[in-house]
Amino acid sequence: MKKNLIFPIFSLLILFLLIAPSASWCQLVLGQYEDEAPFRTWNSFFAVAAPALGRGETTFSCVSNPSAALSNPALLAFLPKITFTLNGSYHSASFFKYSLVNTGVASSNQNIWLNYYCLDFGGISLHFGDWAFGLNMALVEVYDRPPVDYQYSYQGRLYYHLNFDQSGNLKNIQFCLARKLFPHASLGLGFNYIFGNLKRETIEEWVAEGYTLTDKKSQEFQGILVNGGFFIEFTERLSLAAIFRTPYIKKSQSKSFLQLLAPAGNTDIRIEATSDDEYKLPLVIGLGVSYKINPELGLASDLTYANWSRYSVKYFGENKERNFKSIIKIGTGAEYLLGNKLFKQNFTIPLRVGVIHDPQPMKDPNSSYLYFTAGIGIHWNKFKLDGGMLIGSEKGSGNSLSGKKFALSLSFEL
C-alpha cells in the first residue's frame, strides 16, 4: 500500500510547491478581474447615492445630500442646516476570467453572474454660518467572486472535488469640512480612513485516493487619504467644480496557509506565511459642470482622470505585474423637476437620465463600459426618497461583460 502511494504523493508535493510562492500559478494576466479588482469596475473612486446614480453618476457640481462629500466636500456648504442620508443598493455583474476560472484550472463556456445587495452609505452634514461639517461611512469596494463548486464522478463514484470562494470589501469613514469663500463659492476637504479585508480559499480533494490540497489567503486592509474640492456658481444657471483625491497606499497584513493532507500515507505538510503588503492607488482629479436651462431642467457632466499608470502591487514580497494605463471617465446626465400636488400637499418629482463612458485601466485587453442610467424621486417637505439605476455592457475583452446597479436613498433635511 505504501509503495502505491509514493508516486501520487510525490506528484502532489511538486504541485503543492509550485503554487506555494503565489495565490495560484495560473493567475498571470486576468485583466478585468485580478484578485484585488473591485466588483464590476476598477473606477470605484467614490460611493454614489441614488440621485447621482440616475443622473449619470454626476457628483462634482450637483448639490444633493452628504454623499457628495465623498467626491466634492465643498458642496456641503450649500446643503441645509442639517441633512441626513441613508443609501442602499443592489449590484449585479458578469464574470468570465477570474482567479482559477478560465485561466488554466477551471473553465466555463459562458459568463457567470454574481449579485449582492448592501447598505452602502450613511452620512450627516451640519451647517453653521459659512462652515459646514460632515461625517460619512461608505462601502466603496467589494471583492466578491462567483464561487466554484465542481465535482467529477464516474459510474456513481466521486473522484474529485474543487471548491473556491473569494469575498471581501473596503469601507471608508470620512470626516469633512467646507467653508463658503463668498456667497457663491466654497472649498472643502475630506479626511478618510479606509479599512477592509479580502479572503480566498481553494480546496481540492482527490476523494478516492484521500488527498486534500488546501490554499487559504487572507488580507486586512487599511489606509489614509485626503480628498477635496472647489465649487463656484458663476451665474444662477452655470456652476463649475474641481476635485481631487490624493494617491495613497492601501496597506495589507497578509496571511497564507497551504496544506497537503494524505491521511492514508500519514502525510500532513503545512506551509504558513505572513507579509506586510501594499497597493499604491492612483491620484484622481476631476472637473464638473452643471447648467440650468430653466428652473425645472438642469444638465450636469463630470470628467474624471485617474493616474492608473502609477498603480502597483506588492504581494507576499513579490511585485505583481499590472500593465495599466491612465484613464478618463465621463458621466453626463439631466434632471427635470416635475411639480405636483396631492391632498393639498406640494410634491417635487425629479426625473433623471444619464450616460457614462467608463474605460478600464488595463492596456491588454483595451476594455471599457458604456452605461445608461435613469432615476426618479419624490420630495415632500423635509423628506426625499430617490431611486436610481445603472445598466451597461463592456467591449474590448471579447467576453461581453455587463453590469447593473439599483439604488434607493432616503434623506431628511432641516
ZIZIDA-V397477 format. One record per pair of residues at least 24 apart in sequence whose ideal C-beta (glycine too) atoms are under 8 Angstrom apart, sorted by the first residue. I is the first residue (numbers start at 1). J is the second residue. D is the distance in Angstrom with one decimal. If there is no record, write none. Layout:
BEGIN
i j d
I J D
I J D
END
This chain:
BEGIN
i j d
1 264 7.5
2 265 6.9
5 262 7.2
5 264 6.5
5 265 4.4
8 206 7.8
8 209 5.9
8 211 6.8
8 262 7.9
9 211 7.5
9 262 5.6
9 265 5.4
9 267 5.8
12 206 7.9
12 211 5.7
12 213 6.6
12 260 5.9
12 262 7.3
13 260 6.4
13 269 7.0
15 213 7.3
16 213 6.3
16 258 6.6
16 260 4.7
16 269 6.8
19 215 6.5
19 258 7.3
20 258 5.5
20 271 5.7
21 316 7.7
21 318 7.4
22 315 7.6
22 316 7.1
22 318 6.7
23 99 7.9
23 200 6.4
23 215 7.3
23 217 5.8
23 315 7.9
24 99 6.7
24 100 5.5
24 103 7.8
24 105 7.4
24 202 7.2
24 215 7.4
25 104 7.9
26 100 5.8
26 103 4.4
26 104 3.5
26 105 5.5
27 99 6.5
27 100 7.4
27 103 6.0
28 103 7.4
29 321 7.8
29 323 8.0
29 364 7.4
30 97 5.6
30 98 6.0
30 99 7.6
30 103 6.4
31 97 6.4
31 362 5.0
31 364 7.3
31 365 5.6
31 367 7.0
31 397 6.2
32 97 7.3
32 98 8.0
32 360 6.2
32 362 6.9
32 367 6.2
32 394 7.5
32 397 6.1
32 399 8.0
32 401 6.5
33 95 5.9
33 97 6.5
33 98 3.8
33 99 7.8
33 145 7.2
34 322 7.2
35 99 6.5
35 143 7.5
35 166 7.1
35 198 7.4
35 200 6.7
36 143 6.8
36 198 6.9
36 279 6.5
36 313 6.9
37 143 7.5
38 141 4.1
38 142 6.5
38 143 6.9
38 170 7.9
39 91 6.2
39 93 5.9
39 114 7.8
39 116 7.6
39 141 7.3
39 142 4.2
39 143 7.0
39 144 6.2
40 91 6.7
40 93 4.2
40 403 4.2
40 405 7.6
41 358 5.7
41 360 7.0
41 369 6.3
41 403 7.1
42 308 7.3
42 360 5.5
42 361 5.4
43 304 7.3
43 306 6.3
43 327 7.0
43 329 5.4
43 358 5.8
43 360 7.6
43 361 7.9
44 140 6.1
44 141 5.4
45 71 7.5
45 140 7.9
45 245 6.2
45 284 5.2
45 304 7.0
45 306 6.9
46 70 4.5
46 71 4.2
46 140 7.5
46 245 8.0
47 87 7.7
47 120 6.0
47 121 5.1
47 138 3.7
47 139 6.8
47 140 5.5
47 172 7.3
48 407 7.5
49 85 6.5
49 87 4.2
49 121 5.7
49 386 7.5
49 388 7.8
49 407 6.5
49 409 4.6
50 87 6.1
50 89 7.9
50 375 6.3
50 377 7.6
50 386 4.3
50 387 5.5
50 388 3.9
50 407 4.0
50 408 5.7
50 409 4.0
51 350 7.3
51 352 7.2
51 375 6.7
51 377 6.7
51 386 4.7
51 388 6.6
51 409 6.7
52 388 7.4
53 373 6.1
53 375 6.3
53 388 3.4
53 389 7.0
53 390 5.8
53 405 6.7
53 407 5.0
54 333 7.3
54 352 3.6
54 353 7.3
54 354 6.7
54 373 5.5
54 374 5.6
54 375 1.8
54 376 7.2
54 386 7.4
54 387 7.3
54 388 3.4
54 389 6.8
55 300 6.1
55 333 3.4
55 334 7.2
55 335 5.6
55 352 4.5
55 353 7.7
55 354 5.0
55 373 7.0
55 375 6.6
55 388 7.7
56 300 7.4
56 301 7.7
56 302 7.7
56 331 4.1
56 332 5.1
56 333 3.2
56 353 7.7
56 354 2.3
56 355 5.8
56 356 5.5
56 373 5.3
57 302 7.0
57 331 4.5
57 333 7.7
57 354 7.1
57 356 5.8
57 373 7.0
57 390 7.5
58 288 6.8
58 290 7.5
58 300 4.0
58 301 6.4
58 302 4.8
58 331 5.2
58 332 7.1
58 333 4.9
58 354 6.8
59 288 7.5
59 302 6.6
60 229 7.0
60 241 4.2
60 242 7.7
60 243 5.4
60 286 5.7
60 287 7.1
60 288 2.6
60 302 4.8
61 231 6.5
61 239 4.9
61 240 6.4
61 241 3.9
61 288 3.8
61 289 5.9
61 290 4.3
61 300 6.2
61 302 7.6
62 288 7.7
62 290 5.6
62 300 5.2
62 335 8.0
65 123 7.6
65 384 7.5
65 409 6.9
65 411 4.8
66 123 3.6
66 124 6.1
66 125 4.4
66 134 5.2
66 136 5.8
67 121 5.3
67 123 6.1
67 136 7.0
67 138 7.4
67 409 7.8
69 123 7.2
69 125 7.1
69 134 4.7
69 136 6.0
69 174 6.6
69 176 4.5
69 178 7.8
69 188 6.9
69 190 5.7
70 136 6.4
70 138 6.0
70 140 8.0
70 172 7.3
70 174 6.4
70 190 7.1
70 227 7.3
71 227 7.3
71 229 7.1
71 243 5.7
71 286 7.5
72 188 6.6
72 229 3.4
72 231 6.4
72 241 5.6
72 243 4.7
72 288 7.2
73 134 6.9
73 176 4.1
73 177 7.0
73 178 5.2
73 188 2.9
73 189 5.8
73 190 4.5
73 227 6.9
73 228 6.3
73 229 5.8
74 178 5.2
74 186 4.4
74 187 5.5
74 188 3.6
74 228 7.6
74 229 4.4
74 230 5.6
74 231 4.1
74 241 7.1
75 178 7.3
75 186 7.6
75 188 7.1
75 229 7.3
75 231 5.8
75 241 7.8
76 125 5.0
76 127 7.4
76 132 3.9
76 133 7.4
76 134 5.2
76 176 6.6
76 177 7.6
76 178 4.2
76 186 7.9
76 188 6.0
77 127 7.3
77 130 7.3
77 131 7.7
77 132 4.7
77 178 4.2
77 179 6.5
77 180 4.8
77 186 3.9
77 188 7.0
77 231 7.7
78 186 6.9
78 231 7.3
79 125 5.2
79 127 6.1
79 132 6.7
79 413 7.7
80 127 6.6
80 413 4.4
80 414 6.2
81 126 7.3
81 127 4.8
81 414 5.5
82 124 7.3
82 125 7.3
82 126 5.9
82 127 7.3
82 413 6.9
82 414 4.2
83 124 6.9
83 125 4.8
83 411 6.3
83 412 7.3
83 413 5.1
83 414 7.8
84 123 7.5
84 124 4.8
84 411 6.8
84 412 4.9
84 413 8.0
85 121 6.9
85 122 7.2
85 123 5.6
85 124 7.7
85 409 5.9
85 410 7.1
85 411 4.4
85 412 7.9
86 119 6.9
86 121 7.0
86 122 5.2
86 409 6.7
86 410 5.4
87 119 7.5
87 120 6.0
87 121 4.0
87 122 7.5
87 407 6.0
87 408 7.2
87 409 4.1
87 410 8.0
88 117 7.0
88 118 6.8
88 119 4.8
88 120 6.7
88 407 7.0
88 408 5.5
88 409 7.7
89 117 6.8
89 118 6.4
89 120 5.3
89 405 6.0
89 406 6.5
89 407 4.1
89 408 7.4
90 115 7.1
90 116 7.7
90 117 4.3
90 405 7.0
90 406 4.6
90 407 7.7
91 115 6.8
91 116 5.5
91 117 7.1
91 118 7.7
91 142 7.2
91 403 7.7
91 404 7.3
91 405 5.3
92 403 6.8
92 404 4.3
92 405 7.5
93 401 7.2
93 402 7.2
93 403 4.3
93 404 7.4
94 400 8.0
94 401 5.1
94 402 5.2
94 403 7.3
95 145 6.6
95 146 5.6
95 401 7.3
96 397 7.5
96 399 3.9
96 401 6.6
97 397 8.0
97 399 6.8
98 145 5.5
98 146 7.8
99 145 6.1
99 164 6.4
99 166 6.4
99 200 7.3
100 148 7.2
100 164 6.0
100 202 6.7
101 146 7.7
101 148 6.4
101 164 7.8
105 162 7.7
106 148 5.6
106 150 6.1
106 162 6.5
106 164 7.5
111 399 6.5
111 400 7.0
111 401 6.7
111 402 7.9
112 146 4.4
113 146 7.2
114 144 6.2
114 145 6.9
114 146 4.6
116 142 6.6
116 144 6.1
118 142 7.7
121 409 7.6
123 174 7.9
130 179 5.6
130 180 4.4
131 177 6.7
131 178 7.3
131 179 5.4
132 177 6.8
132 178 4.5
132 179 7.5
132 188 7.8
133 175 7.7
133 176 7.2
133 177 5.2
133 178 7.9
134 174 7.2
134 175 7.3
134 176 4.4
134 177 7.4
134 178 7.8
134 190 7.8
135 174 7.3
135 175 5.8
135 176 7.9
136 172 7.7
136 173 7.5
136 174 4.5
136 176 7.2
137 171 6.8
137 172 7.1
137 173 5.3
137 174 7.5
138 171 6.9
138 172 4.9
138 174 7.3
139 169 6.0
139 170 7.6
139 171 5.6
139 172 7.9
140 170 5.4
140 171 6.9
140 172 4.9
140 194 7.1
141 169 6.4
141 170 3.9
141 196 7.2
142 168 7.4
142 169 4.9
142 170 7.8
143 167 6.8
143 168 3.8
143 169 6.5
143 170 7.7
143 198 5.0
144 168 7.1
144 169 7.9
157 208 7.1
158 207 4.9
158 208 7.8
159 206 7.1
159 207 5.9
159 208 5.2
160 204 7.5
160 205 6.9
160 206 5.9
160 207 6.7
161 203 7.8
161 204 7.4
161 205 4.3
161 207 6.1
162 202 7.7
162 203 7.5
162 204 5.4
162 205 7.8
163 201 7.7
163 202 7.3
163 203 4.7
163 204 8.0
164 200 7.8
164 201 7.2
164 202 4.9
164 203 7.9
165 199 7.9
165 200 7.4
165 201 5.2
166 198 7.4
166 199 6.9
166 200 4.6
166 201 7.7
167 198 7.7
167 199 5.7
168 196 6.4
168 197 5.2
168 198 3.4
168 199 5.9
168 219 7.5
169 196 5.1
169 197 7.2
170 194 5.8
170 195 7.4
170 196 3.7
170 221 6.1
170 250 7.7
171 195 5.9
171 196 5.6
184 232 6.3
184 233 4.1
184 234 7.8
185 230 7.5
185 231 6.7
185 232 4.1
185 233 7.2
186 230 7.5
186 231 5.2
186 232 7.9
187 228 7.4
187 229 7.5
187 230 5.6
188 228 6.1
188 229 5.4
188 230 7.9
188 231 7.7
189 226 6.6
189 227 7.6
189 228 4.6
190 226 6.8
190 227 4.5
190 228 6.6
191 224 7.8
191 226 6.0
192 224 6.9
192 225 5.0
192 226 7.0
192 227 6.5
193 222 7.4
193 223 7.7
193 224 5.8
194 221 6.9
194 222 6.7
194 223 4.8
194 224 7.5
194 225 6.9
194 248 8.0
194 250 6.7
195 220 7.9
195 221 6.1
195 222 4.8
195 223 7.9
196 220 7.8
196 221 4.6
197 221 6.5
209 262 7.6
209 264 7.5
210 262 6.2
210 263 5.7
210 264 4.8
211 260 7.4
211 261 7.1
211 262 4.8
212 259 7.5
212 260 7.6
212 261 4.5
212 262 7.7
213 259 7.4
213 260 5.7
213 261 7.9
214 257 7.2
214 258 7.0
214 259 4.4
214 261 7.3
215 256 8.0
215 257 7.7
215 258 5.5
216 256 7.3
216 257 4.4
216 258 7.8
217 254 6.9
217 255 6.9
217 256 5.1
217 257 7.6
218 254 7.2
218 255 5.0
219 252 4.4
219 253 7.0
219 254 4.8
219 255 7.7
219 277 7.1
220 252 6.7
220 253 4.6
221 250 5.4
221 251 6.9
221 252 5.5
222 250 7.6
222 251 5.6
223 248 5.2
223 249 5.9
223 250 4.4
223 251 5.9
223 281 7.8
224 248 6.6
225 281 7.8
236 292 7.2
237 291 5.8
237 292 4.5
237 293 7.6
238 289 7.5
238 290 7.7
238 291 5.5
238 292 7.9
239 289 7.1
239 290 4.7
239 291 7.7
240 287 7.5
240 288 7.1
240 289 5.5
241 287 7.1
241 288 4.0
241 289 7.5
242 285 7.6
242 286 7.2
242 287 5.6
242 288 7.6
243 284 8.0
243 285 6.8
243 286 4.6
243 287 7.9
243 288 7.1
244 283 7.3
244 284 6.8
244 285 4.8
244 286 7.6
245 283 7.2
245 284 4.1
245 285 7.7
246 283 6.7
247 280 6.9
247 281 6.2
247 282 5.7
247 283 4.5
247 307 7.3
247 310 6.8
248 280 8.0
248 281 5.4
249 278 5.1
249 279 7.1
249 280 5.6
249 281 7.3
250 278 6.8
250 279 4.2
250 280 8.0
250 281 5.9
251 276 7.1
251 277 7.4
251 278 5.3
252 276 7.4
252 277 4.2
252 278 6.5
252 279 6.9
252 315 8.0
253 277 7.9
254 315 7.1
254 316 6.2
256 316 6.6
273 316 6.6
275 315 7.6
275 316 4.5
275 317 5.9
277 313 7.8
277 314 5.3
277 315 5.2
277 316 6.6
278 313 7.9
278 314 5.1
279 311 7.8
279 312 7.6
279 313 5.5
279 314 7.8
280 310 6.7
280 311 6.3
280 312 4.6
280 313 7.8
281 311 6.7
282 306 5.3
282 307 4.1
282 308 5.2
282 309 7.7
282 310 5.2
282 311 5.4
282 326 7.6
283 307 4.6
283 310 7.2
295 337 7.5
296 336 5.9
296 337 4.8
296 338 7.4
296 339 7.9
297 334 7.0
297 335 7.4
297 336 5.1
297 337 7.7
298 334 7.0
298 335 5.1
298 336 8.0
299 332 7.6
299 333 7.4
299 334 5.2
300 332 7.2
300 333 5.5
300 334 7.6
300 335 7.4
301 330 7.2
301 331 6.9
301 332 4.4
301 333 7.6
302 329 7.9
302 330 7.3
302 331 4.7
302 332 7.9
303 328 6.4
303 329 7.5
303 330 5.6
304 328 6.9
304 329 4.4
304 330 7.7
304 331 7.8
306 361 7.2
308 361 3.6
311 361 7.0
323 362 6.9
323 363 4.9
323 364 6.4
324 361 4.2
324 362 6.3
324 363 6.7
325 361 6.0
325 362 7.8
325 363 5.1
326 361 7.5
327 359 4.5
327 360 7.3
327 361 5.5
328 359 7.1
329 356 7.3
329 357 6.8
329 358 5.4
329 359 6.7
330 356 7.1
330 357 4.8
331 355 7.5
331 356 4.5
331 357 7.8
332 356 7.8
333 373 6.7
345 380 6.5
345 381 7.7
346 380 7.7
347 378 6.0
347 379 6.8
347 380 5.2
348 378 7.7
348 379 4.2
348 380 7.8
349 376 6.8
349 377 6.7
349 378 5.7
349 379 7.5
350 375 7.5
350 376 7.0
350 377 4.6
350 379 6.9
350 386 7.2
351 375 7.6
351 376 5.8
352 376 7.1
352 377 7.9
352 388 6.9
356 390 7.4
356 392 7.1
358 392 7.8
360 394 7.7
360 396 7.7
365 396 5.1
365 397 4.6
365 398 6.9
366 396 4.9
367 394 5.7
367 395 7.1
367 396 3.6
367 397 4.7
368 394 6.8
368 395 6.4
368 396 6.0
369 393 6.9
369 394 4.8
369 401 7.9
369 403 6.8
370 395 7.4
371 403 7.5
382 412 5.9
382 413 5.2
382 414 6.5
383 410 7.3
383 411 7.2
383 412 6.0
383 413 7.9
384 409 7.8
384 410 7.2
384 411 4.2
384 412 7.8
384 413 7.2
385 409 7.6
385 410 5.6
386 411 7.6
END
